[in-house]
Amino acid sequence: MQSIRGTKDILPLEISSWHALEQIIRLLTSQYGYQEIRTPIMEYAEVFKRSVGEETDIVGKEMYTFPDRGGDALTLRPEATASVVRAAIQHNLTAQQQIARLYYVGPFFRYERPQKGRQRQFHQFGCELMGAATPEADVEILTLAHDFMISLGIQSYQLQLNTLATPTVRQQFKSSLVEYFSAFQTELSEESKSRLSTNPLRILDSKNPGDKAISEKAPSLLDMLDNESKDHFDAVLSMLDGLGIPYSINPRLVRGLDYYSHTVFEITSTSLGSQDALGGGGRYDHLFEQFGGKHTPCIGFGFGMERLLIALAAENTPEIQRKADVYIIGFETNESRSAVIQFAHTLRMSSKKNIITDVQNRSLKAQMKEADKLGIEHAIIIGPDEAIAGTCIVKHLKTGMQYTKKRSDLDGLFEV
């Protein structure tokens, strides 16, 4: 039996990197006042069809949707924002707090061709700031994303920004794109030909070399902004300049989901190769209304955790390995083995040290060999005499220094 294609076992030797990443996430989100939300991995399919958009690749090609035994169409969540908005409306989160600052960490599912940094089951960390329409809210989310990169130690990242303006301006822009790309219809890729009638914005995001060449001279949304859109975007850029956060404006940057408006952004890294996106996000001011809720302006982002770990490894960021600190070694007598089990439990409860004991009733030599192999700092030896006397031998495995201590002297146990 093998794991399903596009899924991956995260093994014990890798998990310390995940724990370190999650620790940084929890520390940083706490500093910004964000609280964790955990939504189900399954939703009614309509949650994503209504929000993400029927004509998007996610809904059209990538969602895992199936009928349950009651006949309802369920979907394994392909992204988080729609689920978080559904939960916020269902539980009245923004009415209770007016502003809701939420973050999530968890698995998501899309049927894509598996490749480096892209699996069919993948993991994301994201934040959603709900209830604020101001440029200051955009800047808070962008600053959080920037600080996240700095906290991780990822140096080779770039922040790209664009605006998708208001729905009215965006609709005018779509019409101008249809008019422009229609003149090149025979030259476009098959995928872009399809998008011409369904989602022309996505042609700007095409990776096809021919499509990219045609897009170079396509109309720019930045040339069509109304006063509201321009004032909002200019205010965001001005505040980022004041914070000294570097960015570049990419007028061809569009997000693959239908619900975005105003500020959109992407964070990329040269460490990832051609698939260079670490994460991204943007403002979505009308999604609550699509779910039947009241108007609630929001902005958020999502980062692929597998891609973050690839970038960290490429930049030689040291992994944080949490190994055992102490190996408690017993002899093959009942008294010794019983004393080891009891002392290990006492020490685990009274200290922050990670402790391993032998559970195979092996020889002293075999246990010492394992402790050395694991890179453990201290070995505690409890032989028959020590078991009776209430003492133990503490041995520093790197220096070879050892001394006898009372087992009741927990505070001074590792002091010579």
C-alpha positions as MATLAB code, in Angstrom:
seq = 'MQSIRGTKDILPLEISSWHALEQIIRLLTSQYGYQEIRTPIMEYAEVFKRSVGEETDIVGKEMYTFPDRGGDALTLRPEATASVVRAAIQHNLTAQQQIARLYYVGPFFRYERPQKGRQRQFHQFGCELMGAATPEADVEILTLAHDFMISLGIQSYQLQLNTLATPTVRQQFKSSLVEYFSAFQTELSEESKSRLSTNPLRILDSKNPGDKAISEKAPSLLDMLDNESKDHFDAVLSMLDGLGIPYSINPRLVRGLDYYSHTVFEITSTSLGSQDALGGGGRYDHLFEQFGGKHTPCIGFGFGMERLLIALAAENTPEIQRKADVYIIGFETNESRSAVIQFAHTLRMSSKKNIITDVQNRSLKAQMKEADKLGIEHAIIIGPDEAIAGTCIVKHLKTGMQYTKKRSDLDGLFEV';
ca = [
       0.000    0.000    0.000;
       1.213    3.497   -0.888;
       0.034    6.988   -0.023;
      -2.328    8.641   -2.532;
      -0.603   10.514   -5.356;
      -0.240   14.151   -4.395;
      -0.234   13.456   -0.665;
       2.806   13.174    1.559;
       3.643   11.647    4.912;
       5.366   14.150    7.203;
       7.871   11.973    9.002;
       9.388   12.437   12.485;
      12.706   13.684   11.049;
      10.836   16.493    9.235;
       8.282   17.449   11.849;
      10.597   19.677   13.885;
      10.710   22.111   10.957;
       6.904   22.208   10.879;
       6.774   22.779   14.629;
       9.272   25.637   14.367;
       7.230   27.238   11.564;
       3.996   26.879   13.524;
       5.633   28.356   16.625;
       6.607   31.493   14.689;
       3.075   31.720   13.271;
       1.479   31.578   16.718;
       3.898   34.086   18.215;
       3.515   36.630   15.402;
      -0.278   36.393   15.120;
      -0.536   36.845   18.883;
       1.572   40.009   18.671;
      -0.881   41.403   16.099;
      -3.961   40.379   18.076;
      -5.172   37.598   15.746;
      -7.065   34.613   17.142;
      -7.098   31.122   15.678;
     -10.155   29.701   13.923;
     -10.512   26.068   12.846;
     -13.163   25.288   10.250;
     -14.175   21.794    9.022;
     -12.205   20.378    6.112;
     -15.539   19.672    4.387;
     -18.137   22.238    3.369;
     -21.210   22.195    1.181;
     -19.954   22.590   -2.396;
     -22.035   25.743   -2.791;
     -19.776   27.545   -0.285;
     -16.935   27.533   -2.804;
     -18.972   27.722   -6.010;
     -20.678   30.871   -4.779;
     -17.539   32.585   -3.455;
     -14.578   31.411   -5.509;
     -16.474   31.559   -8.803;
     -17.938   28.950  -11.152;
     -15.493   29.866  -13.933;
     -12.287   29.665  -11.859;
      -9.823   26.793  -12.253;
     -10.428   25.808   -8.625;
     -14.153   25.227   -9.068;
     -13.980   24.020  -12.667;
     -11.023   21.649  -12.458;
      -9.536   21.228   -8.996;
     -12.187   20.728   -6.317;
     -12.737   17.366   -4.663;
     -16.555   17.250   -4.651;
     -18.654   14.195   -3.871;
     -22.188   13.309   -2.734;
     -22.602   12.110    0.824;
     -25.073    9.412    1.802;
     -27.794   11.995    2.230;
     -27.330   13.219   -1.326;
     -25.686   16.546   -0.424;
     -22.735   17.716   -2.531;
     -19.727   18.152   -0.232;
     -16.293   19.560   -1.063;
     -12.929   19.140    0.622;
     -11.931   22.759    1.187;
      -9.634   24.070   -1.585;
      -9.028   27.399    0.191;
      -9.847   28.977    3.542;
     -11.413   32.390    3.052;
     -14.829   31.132    1.975;
     -14.987   28.780    4.976;
     -13.931   31.517    7.397;
     -16.528   33.932    5.995;
     -19.229   31.251    6.243;
     -18.213   30.637    9.893;
     -18.096   34.366   10.676;
     -21.654   34.848    9.387;
     -22.998   31.667   11.006;
     -21.572   32.573   14.424;
     -22.029   36.351   14.101;
     -18.337   37.035   14.770;
     -18.152   40.512   13.270;
     -21.365   41.620   15.017;
     -19.869   40.600   18.357;
     -16.480   42.222   17.833;
     -17.063   44.630   14.888;
     -13.451   43.920   13.874;
     -12.484   40.239   13.687;
      -8.805   39.311   13.426;
      -8.543   35.612   12.612;
      -5.820   33.196   11.543;
      -5.832   29.568   10.481;
      -3.378   26.718    9.917;
      -4.431   23.479    8.271;
      -4.732   21.121    5.286;
      -6.441   21.967    1.990;
      -7.166   19.957   -1.147;
      -6.918   20.622   -4.876;
      -6.686   18.190   -7.756;
      -3.553   19.480   -9.498;
      -0.531   17.896  -11.130;
       1.810   17.202   -8.191;
       5.146   18.989   -8.348;
       7.704   20.572   -6.058;
       5.883   22.630   -3.458;
       2.452   21.720   -4.842;
       0.579   18.706   -3.537;
      -3.055   17.661   -3.785;
      -3.210   17.828   -0.017;
      -1.270   20.900    1.053;
      -1.109   23.110    4.131;
      -1.695   26.820    4.485;
      -1.301   29.532    7.081;
      -3.468   32.576    6.588;
      -4.934   35.657    8.250;
      -8.237   37.434    7.718;
      -8.985   40.974    8.938;
     -12.755   41.475    8.825;
     -14.777   44.650    9.274;
     -12.426   47.414    8.087;
     -12.465   49.103    4.666;
      -9.583   51.495    5.259;
      -6.115   51.489    3.684;
      -4.801   51.067    7.243;
      -6.339   47.589    7.324;
      -4.550   46.705    4.066;
      -1.279   47.935    5.532;
      -1.755   45.901    8.728;
      -2.131   42.706    6.692;
       0.801   43.611    4.414;
       2.993   44.463    7.404;
       2.082   41.191    9.099;
       3.064   39.290    5.932;
       6.338   41.254    5.727;
       7.139   40.622    9.401;
       6.395   36.930    8.859;
       9.068   36.741    6.164;
      11.551   38.568    8.407;
      10.755   36.310   11.386;
      11.375   33.233    9.246;
      14.674   34.632    7.982;
      13.644   34.460    4.320;
      15.741   37.175    2.688;
      15.083   36.600   -1.019;
      11.420   37.522   -1.056;
       9.627   40.158   -3.122;
       6.289   41.833   -2.411;
       4.308   42.589   -5.573;
       1.229   44.822   -5.417;
      -1.642   45.731   -7.691;
      -5.201   46.980   -7.394;
      -8.311   45.385   -8.877;
     -10.285   48.558   -8.102;
     -14.027   48.633   -7.512;
     -16.406   46.125   -9.135;
     -17.653   48.835  -11.525;
     -14.155   49.748  -12.743;
     -13.151   46.094  -12.916;
     -16.121   45.295  -15.138;
     -15.104   48.096  -17.500;
     -11.575   46.723  -17.494;
     -12.822   43.222  -18.336;
     -14.677   44.622  -21.342;
     -11.538   46.359  -22.579;
      -9.570   43.119  -22.159;
     -12.127   41.139  -24.151;
     -11.930   43.700  -26.929;
      -8.108   43.645  -26.920;
      -7.588   39.864  -26.707;
     -10.315   39.122  -29.278;
      -7.985   40.543  -31.943;
      -5.452   37.814  -31.023;
      -7.922   34.978  -30.524;
      -6.265   32.660  -33.049;
      -2.885   33.136  -31.332;
      -3.996   32.569  -27.740;
      -3.556   29.227  -25.982;
      -6.636   27.019  -25.739;
      -6.950   27.802  -22.034;
      -6.862   31.558  -22.655;
      -9.384   31.258  -25.478;
     -11.742   29.672  -22.967;
     -11.020   32.360  -20.395;
     -11.781   35.106  -22.922;
     -15.510   34.457  -22.495;
     -15.465   33.434  -18.839;
     -12.671   35.169  -16.892;
     -10.514   37.442  -19.115;
      -8.515   38.750  -16.144;
      -6.872   35.329  -15.813;
      -5.320   35.662  -19.295;
      -2.968   38.229  -17.724;
      -1.851   35.473  -15.330;
      -1.158   32.899  -18.069;
       2.228   31.165  -17.969;
       2.074   30.374  -21.701;
       4.922   32.275  -23.470;
       2.676   33.296  -26.374;
      -0.042   34.560  -24.039;
       2.532   36.475  -21.986;
       3.875   38.198  -25.101;
       0.376   39.246  -26.179;
      -0.434   40.463  -22.650;
       2.521   42.833  -22.626;
       0.550   45.450  -24.594;
      -2.854   44.725  -23.054;
      -4.722   47.584  -21.350;
      -3.662   48.316  -17.771;
      -6.205   48.643  -15.001;
      -3.992   51.296  -13.413;
      -4.891   53.608  -16.318;
      -8.622   53.200  -15.657;
      -8.872   53.771  -11.906;
     -11.620   56.001  -10.556;
     -10.905   58.417   -7.701;
     -11.997   55.967   -5.005;
      -9.701   53.199   -6.259;
      -6.743   55.518   -6.879;
      -7.018   57.238   -3.485;
      -7.185   53.882   -1.684;
      -4.198   52.406   -3.521;
      -2.099   55.575   -3.184;
      -2.758   55.644    0.573;
      -1.607   52.014    0.914;
       1.606   52.732   -1.009;
       2.290   55.883    0.999;
       2.017   54.052    4.321;
       4.243   51.218    3.100;
       6.824   53.812    2.058;
       6.618   55.343    5.528;
       7.268   51.927    7.082;
      10.200   51.261    4.770;
       8.639   48.040    3.450;
       9.937   47.389   -0.088;
       7.485   46.486   -2.837;
       7.031   46.607   -6.592;
       3.858   47.381   -8.534;
       2.862   44.646  -10.956;
      -0.082   45.802  -13.141;
      -0.423   42.244  -14.511;
      -0.955   40.737  -11.062;
      -4.422   39.231  -10.705;
      -5.624   36.701   -8.186;
      -7.327   33.513   -9.338;
     -10.458   33.994   -7.233;
     -13.493   36.070   -8.184;
     -14.038   37.775   -4.844;
     -11.059   40.184   -4.823;
     -11.276   43.983   -5.158;
      -8.907   46.893   -4.492;
      -5.503   45.816   -3.118;
      -4.114   42.443   -4.210;
      -0.604   41.180   -3.568;
       1.744   38.266   -3.944;
       4.955   37.339   -2.147;
       7.474   35.453   -4.264;
      10.922   33.974   -3.709;
      13.723   33.099   -6.109;
      14.397   30.070   -3.899;
      11.424   28.215   -5.395;
      12.338   28.196   -9.090;
       9.584   28.679  -11.680;
       6.778   28.119   -9.157;
       7.923   31.155   -7.191;
       4.843   32.170   -5.166;
       5.082   31.724   -1.399;
       1.680   33.256   -0.786;
      -0.576   36.163   -1.453;
      -3.938   37.714   -0.846;
      -5.996   40.818   -1.139;
      -9.124   42.735   -0.245;
     -12.554   41.156   -0.613;
     -15.258   43.634    0.344;
     -18.379   41.916   -1.014;
     -18.006   38.257   -0.070;
     -20.172   38.507    3.058;
     -23.044   39.739    0.910;
     -22.654   36.795   -1.472;
     -23.262   34.536    1.548;
     -26.347   36.474    2.619;
     -24.571   38.494    5.309;
     -24.397   42.255    5.699;
     -21.716   44.309    3.936;
     -18.408   43.577    5.708;
     -15.158   44.738    4.080;
     -12.252   42.314    4.579;
      -8.658   41.648    3.590;
      -6.461   38.598    4.097;
      -3.630   36.386    2.875;
      -2.589   32.757    2.663;
       0.881   31.140    2.583;
       1.701   27.618    1.391;
       3.560   25.962    4.249;
       5.284   23.365    2.070;
       6.661   26.177   -0.094;
       7.816   28.116    2.954;
       9.804   25.101    4.128;
      11.386   24.700    0.684;
      12.418   28.370    0.727;
      13.841   28.019    4.236;
      15.890   24.980    3.216;
      17.160   26.726    0.057;
      18.352   29.691    2.100;
      20.099   27.353    4.549;
      18.002   28.594    7.436;
      18.942   26.334   10.361;
      16.313   23.788   11.288;
      15.224   23.751   14.896;
      15.592   20.164   16.042;
      13.944   19.302   19.359;
      15.765   16.230   20.588;
      15.564   14.388   23.871;
      17.678   15.896   26.633;
      18.028   12.929   28.965;
      18.203    9.159   28.591;
      17.427    7.297   31.825;
      19.199    3.951   31.785;
      18.237    0.982   33.921;
      19.676   -2.452   34.541;
      17.833   -5.690   33.867;
      16.606   -6.120   37.467;
      13.001   -5.480   38.446;
      14.051   -2.923   41.075;
      16.121   -0.958   38.575;
      13.499   -1.002   35.827;
      10.751    0.083   38.218;
      12.894    2.940   39.550;
      13.616    4.113   35.976;
       9.918    4.243   35.056;
       8.978    6.123   38.236;
      11.863    8.614   38.033;
      11.276    9.307   34.346;
       7.655   10.196   35.116;
       8.665   12.400   38.064;
      11.277   14.232   35.989;
       8.916   14.777   33.048;
       6.304   16.299   35.339;
       8.733   18.547   37.241;
      11.016   19.792   34.452;
      10.814   20.936   30.858;
      13.285   18.314   29.696;
      12.524   15.653   27.093;
      13.243   12.224   28.457;
      13.652    8.796   26.874;
      13.845    5.414   28.586;
      14.542    1.956   27.249;
      11.434   -0.179   26.754;
      13.170   -3.265   25.376;
      15.002   -4.360   28.533;
      18.366   -4.088   26.756;
      21.863   -4.140   28.195;
      23.626   -1.108   29.689;
      25.958   -1.013   26.658;
      23.060   -0.996   24.165;
      21.281    1.814   26.007;
      24.441    3.935   26.200;
      25.008    3.384   22.495;
      21.491    4.567   21.656;
      21.834    7.643   23.879;
      25.047    8.577   22.093;
      23.467    8.003   18.665;
      20.574   10.301   19.526;
      22.974   13.088   20.517;
      21.588   13.232   24.057;
      23.399   15.436   26.536;
      22.891   13.586   29.830;
      22.435    9.946   30.739;
      21.003    9.034   34.130;
      21.915    5.551   35.279;
      19.916    3.708   37.938;
      21.419    0.347   38.823;
      20.258   -2.041   41.577;
      22.241   -0.204   44.274;
      21.002    3.211   43.179;
      17.417    1.903   43.042;
      17.603    0.922   46.723;
      19.548    4.017   47.857;
      17.320    6.545   46.095;
      20.255    7.879   44.063;
      21.326    7.960   40.438;
      24.487    8.456   38.388;
      24.370   11.515   36.110;
      26.786   11.275   33.184;
      27.540   14.088   30.736;
      27.958   12.168   27.490;
      30.123   14.727   25.681;
      32.722   15.163   28.431;
      32.407   11.774   30.137;
      32.109   13.492   33.539;
      29.811   11.701   35.970;
      28.658   12.104   39.560;
      26.116   10.637   41.977;
      23.011   12.558   43.029;
      19.964   11.896   45.163;
      16.922   11.424   42.960;
      14.954   13.708   45.265;
      17.357   16.574   44.441;
      15.571   17.527   41.240;
      16.768   21.161   41.214;
      20.410   20.238   41.568;
      20.302   17.096   39.485;
      22.394   18.416   36.598;
      24.725   20.556   38.696;
      28.161   19.165   39.553;
];
